[in-house]
């Protein structure tokens, strides 16, 4: 399966958005909305934490993305083709 520049660009954008959302959400992950607003103000005005932490959620998503890319390179993307590279990526992680 080939990929176009637009597809790669969209995938990259999605992964960057996921990582930024994860970094923004990490400090408030298990809080309810009133607690977040009380501690940080309106969510639309949150700034990126410094340092912006990469969590296990982002790391696992990137591992799965690499596995998907590897599996797709060998032909049609199927569960049978995805399991070996996914296992390899998660064990390495």
MOPAC internal coordinates of N, CA, C and O (Angstrom, degrees):
PM7 1SCF
backbone

  N    0.0000 0     0.00 0     0.00 0    0    0    0
  C    1.4430 1     0.00 0     0.00 0    1    0    0
  C    1.5149 1   107.55 1     0.00 0    2    1    0
  O    1.2310 1   119.82 1   -55.52 1    3    2    1
  N    1.3088 1   117.94 1   124.48 1    3    2    1
  C    1.4544 1   121.97 1   177.70 1    5    3    2
  C    1.5099 1   110.59 1   -88.14 1    6    5    3
  O    1.2310 1   121.22 1   -18.74 1    7    6    5
  N    1.3030 1   115.28 1   161.26 1    7    6    5
  C    1.4614 1   118.40 1   176.19 1    9    7    6
  C    1.5112 1   108.33 1  -130.48 1   10    9    7
  O    1.2310 1   121.61 1   -36.18 1   11   10    9
  N    1.3007 1   114.52 1   143.82 1   11   10    9
  C    1.4523 1   120.04 1  -179.86 1   13   11   10
  C    1.5155 1   109.70 1   -90.44 1   14   13   11
  O    1.2310 1   121.34 1   -13.82 1   15   14   13
  N    1.3260 1   115.04 1   166.18 1   15   14   13
  C    1.4619 1   119.34 1   175.58 1   17   15   14
  C    1.5153 1   111.10 1   -59.37 1   18   17   15
  O    1.2310 1   120.57 1   142.97 1   19   18   17
  N    1.3361 1   116.52 1   -37.03 1   19   18   17
  C    1.4688 1   119.89 1   179.57 1   21   19   18
  C    1.5206 1   111.30 1   -66.02 1   22   21   19
  O    1.2310 1   120.27 1   140.87 1   23   22   21
  N    1.3209 1   117.09 1   -39.13 1   23   22   21
  C    1.4633 1   120.66 1   178.78 1   25   23   22
  C    1.5239 1   110.51 1   -66.11 1   26   25   23
  O    1.2310 1   120.70 1   135.17 1   27   26   25
  N    1.3332 1   116.26 1   -44.83 1   27   26   25
  C    1.4729 1   119.92 1   178.60 1   29   27   26
  C    1.5172 1   110.37 1   -63.15 1   30   29   27
  O    1.2310 1   120.40 1   139.47 1   31   30   29
  N    1.3246 1   116.83 1   -40.53 1   31   30   29
  C    1.4571 1   120.96 1   179.70 1   33   31   30
  C    1.5297 1   110.76 1   -64.31 1   34   33   31
  O    1.2310 1   120.31 1   137.88 1   35   34   33
  N    1.3220 1   117.01 1   -42.12 1   35   34   33
  C    1.4600 1   120.96 1   179.03 1   37   35   34
  C    1.5239 1   110.56 1   -65.43 1   38   37   35
  O    1.2310 1   120.23 1   138.05 1   39   38   37
  N    1.3272 1   117.17 1   -41.95 1   39   38   37
  C    1.4652 1   120.72 1   178.95 1   41   39   38
  C    1.5221 1   110.58 1   -64.40 1   42   41   39
  O    1.2310 1   120.48 1   136.96 1   43   42   41
  N    1.3174 1   116.68 1   -43.04 1   43   42   41
  C    1.4687 1   120.74 1   178.19 1   45   43   42
  C    1.5135 1   110.38 1   -62.12 1   46   45   43
  O    1.2310 1   120.10 1   135.65 1   47   46   45
  N    1.3248 1   117.42 1   -44.35 1   47   46   45
  C    1.4621 1   121.55 1   178.51 1   49   47   46
  C    1.5162 1   112.13 1   -61.54 1   50   49   47
  O    1.2310 1   120.67 1   139.28 1   51   50   49
  N    1.3209 1   116.33 1   -40.72 1   51   50   49
  C    1.4617 1   120.10 1   179.10 1   53   51   50
  C    1.5301 1   110.95 1   -64.54 1   54   53   51
  O    1.2310 1   120.44 1   138.13 1   55   54   53
  N    1.3274 1   116.77 1   -41.87 1   55   54   53
  C    1.4667 1   120.15 1  -179.98 1   57   55   54
  C    1.5244 1   111.89 1   -68.65 1   58   57   55
  O    1.2310 1   120.21 1   141.71 1   59   58   57
  N    1.3262 1   117.20 1   -38.29 1   59   58   57
  C    1.4700 1   120.25 1   176.52 1   61   59   58
  C    1.5287 1   109.73 1   -65.11 1   62   61   59
  O    1.2310 1   120.36 1   136.25 1   63   62   61
  N    1.3285 1   116.93 1   -43.75 1   63   62   61
  C    1.4647 1   120.46 1   177.62 1   65   63   62
  C    1.5165 1   111.74 1   -60.91 1   66   65   63
  O    1.2310 1   120.50 1   139.01 1   67   66   65
  N    1.3316 1   116.65 1   -40.99 1   67   66   65
  C    1.4576 1   120.55 1   177.98 1   69   67   66
  C    1.5273 1   110.49 1   -62.71 1   70   69   67
  O    1.2310 1   120.13 1   134.26 1   71   70   69
  N    1.3281 1   117.35 1   -45.74 1   71   70   69
  C    1.4651 1   121.00 1  -178.43 1   73   71   70
  C    1.5295 1   111.04 1   -64.46 1   74   73   71
  O    1.2310 1   120.15 1   139.12 1   75   74   73
  N    1.3289 1   117.32 1   -40.88 1   75   74   73
  C    1.4643 1   120.25 1   178.30 1   77   75   74
  C    1.5253 1   110.87 1   -66.35 1   78   77   75
  O    1.2310 1   120.55 1   136.81 1   79   78   77
  N    1.3235 1   116.56 1   -43.19 1   79   78   77
  C    1.4631 1   120.08 1   177.81 1   81   79   78
  C    1.5152 1   111.63 1   -62.69 1   82   81   79
  O    1.2310 1   120.45 1   141.81 1   83   82   81
  N    1.3126 1   116.74 1   -38.19 1   83   82   81
  C    1.4572 1   121.15 1   177.99 1   85   83   82
  C    1.5218 1   110.22 1   -65.39 1   86   85   83
  O    1.2310 1   120.28 1   135.74 1   87   86   85
  N    1.3296 1   117.07 1   -44.26 1   87   86   85
  C    1.4675 1   120.77 1   179.34 1   89   87   86
  C    1.5229 1   111.36 1   -64.50 1   90   89   87
  O    1.2310 1   120.42 1   140.28 1   91   90   89
  N    1.3342 1   116.81 1   -39.72 1   91   90   89
  C    1.4729 1   120.27 1   178.37 1   93   91   90
  C    1.5299 1   111.16 1   -68.90 1   94   93   91
  O    1.2310 1   120.58 1   140.72 1   95   94   93
  N    1.3114 1   116.49 1   -39.28 1   95   94   93
  C    1.4439 1   120.17 1  -175.19 1   97   95   94
  C    1.5109 1   115.21 1   -82.63 1   98   97   95
  O    1.2310 1   120.20 1   159.68 1   99   98   97
  N    1.3334 1   117.23 1   -20.32 1   99   98   97
  C    1.4557 1   120.34 1  -175.37 1  101   99   98
  C    1.5327 1   113.88 1   -54.57 1  102  101   99
  O    1.2310 1   119.05 1   134.02 1  103  102  101
  N    1.3356 1   119.42 1   -45.98 1  103  102  101
  C    1.4694 1   118.15 1  -177.72 1  105  103  102
  C    1.5318 1   113.54 1   -64.56 1  106  105  103
  O    1.2310 1   120.19 1   159.58 1  107  106  105
  N    1.3138 1   117.24 1   -20.42 1  107  106  105
  C    1.4733 1   120.50 1  -175.51 1  109  107  106
  C    1.5332 1   112.52 1  -117.03 1  110  109  107
  O    1.2310 1   120.20 1  -166.24 1  111  110  109
  N    1.3054 1   117.23 1    13.76 1  111  110  109
  C    1.4687 1   122.27 1  -168.08 1  113  111  110
  C    1.5263 1   114.76 1   -51.75 1  114  113  111
  O    1.2310 1   119.18 1   138.78 1  115  114  113
  N    1.2997 1   119.18 1   -41.22 1  115  114  113
  C    1.4616 1   120.18 1  -175.10 1  117  115  114
  C    1.5235 1   112.75 1  -110.67 1  118  117  115
  O    1.2310 1   120.53 1  -159.67 1  119  118  117
  N    1.3285 1   116.59 1    20.33 1  119  118  117
  C    1.4632 1   121.05 1   178.49 1  121  119  118
  C    1.5165 1   109.89 1   -98.16 1  122  121  119
  O    1.2310 1   120.78 1   -25.61 1  123  122  121
  N    1.3401 1   116.11 1   154.39 1  123  122  121
  C    1.4588 1   119.04 1   174.08 1  125  123  122
  C    1.5330 1   108.80 1   -85.84 1  126  125  123
  O    1.2310 1   120.64 1   -13.63 1  127  126  125
  N    1.3239 1   116.39 1   166.37 1  127  126  125
  C    1.4613 1   121.59 1  -174.90 1  129  127  126
  C    1.5309 1   112.64 1   -57.67 1  130  129  127
  O    1.2310 1   118.60 1   133.60 1  131  130  129
  N    1.3268 1   120.28 1   -46.40 1  131  130  129
  C    1.4649 1   118.48 1   178.84 1  133  131  130
  C    1.5387 1   112.97 1   -58.42 1  134  133  131
  O    1.2310 1   120.00 1   142.07 1  135  134  133
  N    1.3200 1   117.61 1   -37.93 1  135  134  133
  C    1.4649 1   120.62 1   178.35 1  137  135  134
  C    1.5227 1   111.38 1   -66.72 1  138  137  135
  O    1.2310 1   120.63 1   140.41 1  139  138  137
  N    1.3174 1   116.40 1   -39.59 1  139  138  137
  C    1.4665 1   120.32 1   179.30 1  141  139  138
  C    1.5140 1   109.84 1   -64.84 1  142  141  139
  O    1.2310 1   120.08 1   132.02 1  143  142  141
  N    1.3206 1   117.46 1   -47.98 1  143  142  141
  C    1.4674 1   120.95 1  -179.69 1  145  143  142
  C    1.5262 1   110.55 1   -61.71 1  146  145  143
  O    1.2310 1   120.27 1   138.94 1  147  146  145
  N    1.3354 1   117.08 1   -41.06 1  147  146  145
  C    1.4650 1   120.30 1   179.69 1  149  147  146
  C    1.5252 1   111.49 1   -64.98 1  150  149  147
  O    1.2310 1   120.00 1   143.04 1  151  150  149
  N    1.3190 1   117.60 1   -36.96 1  151  150  149
  C    1.4544 1   120.61 1  -176.37 1  153  151  150
  C    1.5096 1   115.51 1   -89.16 1  154  153  151
  O    1.2310 1   120.24 1   154.28 1  155  154  153
  N    1.3377 1   117.14 1   -25.72 1  155  154  153
  C    1.4591 1   120.32 1  -171.81 1  157  155  154
  C    1.5223 1   114.45 1  -128.54 1  158  157  155
  O    1.2310 1   119.65 1   170.59 1  159  158  157
  N    1.3130 1   118.28 1    -9.41 1  159  158  157
  C    1.4566 1   120.60 1  -175.83 1  161  159  158
  C    1.5147 1   110.74 1    86.32 1  162  161  159
  O    1.2310 1   120.19 1     7.24 1  163  162  161
  N    1.3325 1   117.24 1  -172.76 1  163  162  161
  C    1.4730 1   121.08 1  -178.53 1  165  163  162
  C    1.5338 1   111.21 1   -58.50 1  166  165  163
  O    1.2310 1   120.66 1   -44.51 1  167  166  165
  N    1.3144 1   116.35 1   135.49 1  167  166  165
  C    1.4598 1   120.55 1  -175.14 1  169  167  166
  C    1.5244 1   113.28 1   -60.50 1  170  169  167
  O    1.2310 1   119.89 1   150.25 1  171  170  169
  N    1.3105 1   117.82 1   -29.75 1  171  170  169
  C    1.4649 1   119.38 1  -179.17 1  173  171  170
  C    1.5283 1   112.03 1   -71.08 1  174  173  171
  O    1.2310 1   120.44 1   169.63 1  175  174  173
  N    1.3165 1   116.76 1   -10.37 1  175  174  173
  C    1.4565 1   120.44 1  -179.82 1  177  175  174
  C    1.5281 1   112.29 1  -109.16 1  178  177  175
  O    1.2310 1   120.06 1  -171.17 1  179  178  177
  N    1.3280 1   117.49 1     8.83 1  179  178  177
  C    1.4607 1   120.26 1   178.32 1  181  179  178
  C    1.5228 1   109.99 1   -64.43 1  182  181  179
  O    1.2310 1   121.02 1   -40.28 1  183  182  181
  N    1.3037 1   115.66 1   139.72 1  183  182  181
  C    1.4584 1   120.12 1   174.58 1  185  183  182
  C    1.5195 1   108.82 1  -101.26 1  186  185  183
  O    1.2310 1   120.93 1   -21.66 1  187  186  185
  N    1.3050 1   115.83 1   158.34 1  187  186  185
  C    1.4527 1   120.81 1   178.97 1  189  187  186
  C    1.5223 1   108.63 1   -65.87 1  190  189  187
  O    1.2310 1   119.95 1   -50.69 1  191  190  189
  N    1.3183 1   117.69 1   129.31 1  191  190  189
  C    1.4630 1   119.89 1   179.91 1  193  191  190
  C    1.5288 1   110.94 1   -59.66 1  194  193  191
  O    1.2310 1   120.75 1   -27.26 1  195  194  193
  N    1.3078 1   116.16 1   152.74 1  195  194  193
  C    1.4563 1   121.12 1   177.83 1  197  195  194
  C    1.5154 1   108.21 1  -124.89 1  198  197  195
  O    1.2310 1   118.96 1   -75.12 1  199  198  197
  N    1.2974 1   119.59 1   104.88 1  199  198  197
  C    1.4647 1   125.74 1     6.99 1  201  199  198
  C    1.5287 1   111.42 1   -82.36 1  202  201  199
  O    1.2310 1   121.04 1   -28.26 1  203  202  201
  N    1.3306 1   115.62 1   151.74 1  203  202  201
  C    1.4603 1   121.22 1   174.51 1  205  203  202
  C    1.5249 1   106.80 1   -82.69 1  206  205  203
  O    1.2310 1   120.52 1   -64.56 1  207  206  205
  N    1.3064 1   116.61 1   115.44 1  207  206  205
  C    1.4578 1   121.13 1  -173.39 1  209  207  206
  C    1.5268 1   112.04 1   -85.15 1  210  209  207
  O    1.2310 1   121.45 1   -40.40 1  211  210  209
  N    1.3030 1   114.83 1   139.60 1  211  210  209
  C    1.4555 1   121.71 1   171.92 1  213  211  210
  C    1.5186 1   105.85 1   -92.84 1  214  213  211
  O    1.2310 1   120.81 1   -59.11 1  215  214  213
  N    1.3181 1   116.06 1   120.89 1  215  214  213
  C    1.4659 1   119.25 1  -176.69 1  217  215  214
  C    1.5243 1   110.85 1   -98.42 1  218  217  215
  O    1.2310 1   121.57 1    -3.88 1  219  218  217
  N    1.3194 1   114.59 1   176.12 1  219  218  217
  C    1.4569 1   120.07 1   177.16 1  221  219  218
  C    1.5247 1   111.49 1   -62.01 1  222  221  219
  O    1.2310 1   119.89 1   151.46 1  223  222  221
  N    1.3269 1   117.81 1   -28.54 1  223  222  221
  C    1.4743 1   119.94 1   178.07 1  225  223  222
  C    1.5282 1   110.45 1   -60.91 1  226  225  223
  O    1.2310 1   120.37 1   133.36 1  227  226  225
  N    1.3256 1   116.90 1   -46.64 1  227  226  225
  C    1.4650 1   121.21 1   178.75 1  229  227  226
  C    1.5202 1   110.24 1   -66.51 1  230  229  227
  O    1.2310 1   119.88 1   136.74 1  231  230  229
  N    1.3139 1   117.83 1   -43.26 1  231  230  229
  C    1.4624 1   121.29 1  -179.71 1  233  231  230
  C    1.5266 1   111.57 1   -60.97 1  234  233  231
  O    1.2310 1   120.09 1   137.88 1  235  234  233
  N    1.3297 1   117.43 1   -42.12 1  235  234  233
  C    1.4639 1   120.60 1   179.37 1  237  235  234
  C    1.5226 1   111.35 1   -68.92 1  238  237  235
  O    1.2310 1   120.28 1   143.62 1  239  238  237
  N    1.3312 1   117.07 1   -36.38 1  239  238  237
  C    1.4628 1   119.90 1   177.77 1  241  239  238
  C    1.5227 1   110.79 1   -64.74 1  242  241  239
  O    1.2310 1   120.33 1   137.66 1  243  242  241
  N    1.3289 1   116.97 1   -42.34 1  243  242  241
  C    1.4668 1   120.04 1   178.01 1  245  243  242
  C    1.5288 1   111.19 1   -64.88 1  246  245  243
  O    1.2310 1   120.36 1   141.43 1  247  246  245
  N    1.3288 1   116.92 1   -38.57 1  247  246  245
  C    1.4690 1   120.14 1   176.90 1  249  247  246
  C    1.5233 1   110.52 1   -62.02 1  250  249  247
  O    1.2310 1   120.31 1   136.08 1  251  250  249
  N    1.3256 1   117.01 1   -43.92 1  251  250  249
  C    1.4588 1   120.34 1   178.31 1  253  251  250
  C    1.5275 1   110.85 1   -65.56 1  254  253  251
  O    1.2310 1   120.11 1   140.98 1  255  254  253
  N    1.3249 1   117.40 1   -39.02 1  255  254  253
  C    1.4608 1   120.86 1   177.22 1  257  255  254
  C    1.5228 1   112.07 1   -60.54 1  258  257  255
  O    1.2310 1   120.55 1   136.87 1  259  258  257
  N    1.3312 1   116.56 1   -43.13 1  259  258  257
  C    1.4658 1   119.91 1   177.28 1  261  259  258
  C    1.5262 1   110.61 1   -63.77 1  262  261  259
  O    1.2310 1   120.42 1   139.95 1  263  262  261
  N    1.3326 1   116.80 1   -40.05 1  263  262  261
  C    1.4666 1   120.41 1   178.64 1  265  263  262
  C    1.5311 1   111.04 1   -64.19 1  266  265  263
  O    1.2310 1   120.45 1   137.56 1  267  266  265
  N    1.3258 1   116.74 1   -42.44 1  267  266  265
  C    1.4650 1   120.39 1   177.55 1  269  267  266
  C    1.5286 1   111.12 1   -61.01 1  270  269  267
  O    1.2310 1   120.71 1   136.31 1  271  270  269
  N    1.3271 1   116.25 1   -43.69 1  271  270  269
  C    1.4680 1   120.26 1   179.21 1  273  271  270
  C    1.5279 1   110.20 1   -61.81 1  274  273  271
  O    1.2310 1   120.44 1   134.48 1  275  274  273
  N    1.3201 1   116.76 1   -45.52 1  275  274  273
  C    1.4661 1   120.68 1   179.50 1  277  275  274
  C    1.5273 1   110.93 1   -61.73 1  278  277  275
  O    1.2310 1   120.49 1   133.58 1  279  278  277
  N    1.3241 1   116.67 1   -46.42 1  279  278  277
  C    1.4655 1   120.52 1  -178.65 1  281  279  278
  C    1.5278 1   111.29 1   -63.95 1  282  281  279
  O    1.2310 1   120.25 1   140.17 1  283  282  281
  N    1.3116 1   117.13 1   -39.83 1  283  282  281
  C    1.4693 1   120.78 1  -177.46 1  285  283  282
  C    1.5267 1   111.70 1   -69.39 1  286  285  283
  O    1.2310 1   120.45 1   153.17 1  287  286  285
  N    1.3126 1   116.75 1   -26.83 1  287  286  285
  C    1.4693 1   119.92 1   179.71 1  289  287  286
  C    1.5248 1   112.24 1   -67.01 1  290  289  287
  O    1.2310 1   119.91 1   156.19 1  291  290  289
  N    1.3264 1   117.79 1   -23.81 1  291  290  289
  C    1.4668 1   120.36 1  -176.42 1  293  291  290
  C    1.5245 1   112.59 1   -93.24 1  294  293  291
  O    1.2310 1   120.36 1  -173.10 1  295  294  293
  N    1.3208 1   116.92 1     6.90 1  295  294  293
  C    1.4589 1   119.54 1   178.08 1  297  295  294
  C    1.5109 1   110.78 1   132.85 1  298  297  295
  O    1.2310 1   121.54 1    25.84 1  299  298  297
  N    1.3217 1   114.67 1  -154.16 1  299  298  297
  C    1.4586 1   120.30 1  -179.45 1  301  299  298
  C    1.5275 1   110.29 1   -58.68 1  302  301  299
  O    1.2310 1   120.97 1   -44.22 1  303  302  301
  N    1.3277 1   115.76 1   135.78 1  303  302  301
  C    1.4580 1   120.59 1  -178.86 1  305  303  302
  C    1.5209 1   109.33 1   -76.73 1  306  305  303
  O    1.2310 1   120.92 1   -67.97 1  307  306  305
  N    1.3069 1   115.85 1   112.03 1  307  306  305
  C    1.4586 1   122.40 1   178.52 1  309  307  306
  C    1.5282 1   108.59 1  -129.86 1  310  309  307
  O    1.2310 1   121.03 1   -14.66 1  311  310  309
  N    1.3166 1   115.64 1   165.34 1  311  310  309
  C    1.4675 1   120.01 1   177.88 1  313  311  310
  C    1.5209 1   110.29 1   -59.75 1  314  313  311
  O    1.2310 1   120.52 1   139.03 1  315  314  313
  N    1.3248 1   116.62 1   -40.97 1  315  314  313
  C    1.4629 1   120.39 1  -179.63 1  317  315  314
  C    1.5126 1   113.15 1   -61.88 1  318  317  315
  O    1.2310 1   120.63 1   145.05 1  319  318  317
  N    1.3276 1   116.39 1   -34.95 1  319  318  317
  C    1.4653 1   119.92 1   177.89 1  321  319  318
  C    1.5316 1   111.81 1   -80.14 1  322  321  319
  O    1.2310 1   120.29 1   154.35 1  323  322  321
  N    1.3266 1   117.06 1   -25.65 1  323  322  321
  C    1.4643 1   120.48 1  -176.81 1  325  323  322
  C    1.5272 1   113.09 1   -81.63 1  326  325  323
  O    1.2310 1   120.10 1   145.29 1  327  326  325
  N    1.3286 1   117.41 1   -34.71 1  327  326  325
  C    1.4675 1   120.12 1  -173.36 1  329  327  326
  C    1.5362 1   112.80 1   -57.48 1  330  329  327
  O    1.2310 1   118.54 1   130.03 1  331  330  329
  N    1.3408 1   120.38 1   -49.97 1  331  330  329
  C    1.4721 1   118.17 1  -177.52 1  333  331  330
  C    1.5355 1   114.11 1   -59.99 1  334  333  331
  O    1.2310 1   119.14 1   130.53 1  335  334  333
  N    1.3545 1   119.24 1   -49.47 1  335  334  333
  C    1.4619 1   116.35 1   179.50 1  337  335  334
  C    1.5297 1   113.37 1   -68.53 1  338  337  335
  O    1.2310 1   120.20 1   149.68 1  339  338  337
  N    1.3332 1   117.22 1   -30.32 1  339  338  337
  C    1.4677 1   119.24 1   177.29 1  341  339  338
  C    1.5284 1   109.67 1   -66.28 1  342  341  339
  O    1.2310 1   120.52 1   135.73 1  343  342  341
  N    1.3110 1   116.61 1   -44.27 1  343  342  341
  C    1.4721 1   121.08 1   178.22 1  345  343  342
  C    1.5361 1   109.17 1   -59.48 1  346  345  343
  O    1.2310 1   120.63 1   134.12 1  347  346  345
  N    1.3211 1   116.40 1   -45.88 1  347  346  345
  C    1.4624 1   120.90 1  -179.18 1  349  347  346
  C    1.5388 1   111.56 1   -61.47 1  350  349  347
  O    1.2310 1   120.41 1   135.70 1  351  350  349
  N    1.3259 1   116.82 1   -44.30 1  351  350  349
  C    1.4672 1   120.61 1  -179.40 1  353  351  350
  C    1.5303 1   111.57 1   -65.58 1  354  353  351
  O    1.2310 1   120.53 1   137.60 1  355  354  353
  N    1.3235 1   116.59 1   -42.40 1  355  354  353
  C    1.4671 1   118.58 1  -177.55 1  357  355  354
  C    1.5259 1   111.66 1   -72.52 1  358  357  355
  O    1.2310 1   119.96 1   145.34 1  359  358  357
  N    1.3162 1   117.68 1   -34.66 1  359  358  357
  C    1.4689 1   119.34 1   175.82 1  361  359  358
  C    1.5306 1   109.12 1   -66.28 1  362  361  359
  O    1.2310 1   120.13 1   137.71 1  363  362  361
  N    1.3236 1   117.35 1   -42.29 1  363  362  361
  C    1.4729 1   120.77 1   178.35 1  365  363  362
  C    1.5309 1   111.19 1   -64.04 1  366  365  363
  O    1.2310 1   120.50 1   144.59 1  367  366  365
  N    1.3245 1   116.65 1   -35.41 1  367  366  365
  C    1.4589 1   120.72 1   179.90 1  369  367  366
  C    1.5005 1   109.64 1   -66.08 1  370  369  367
  O    1.2310 1   120.10 1   180.00 1  371  370  369

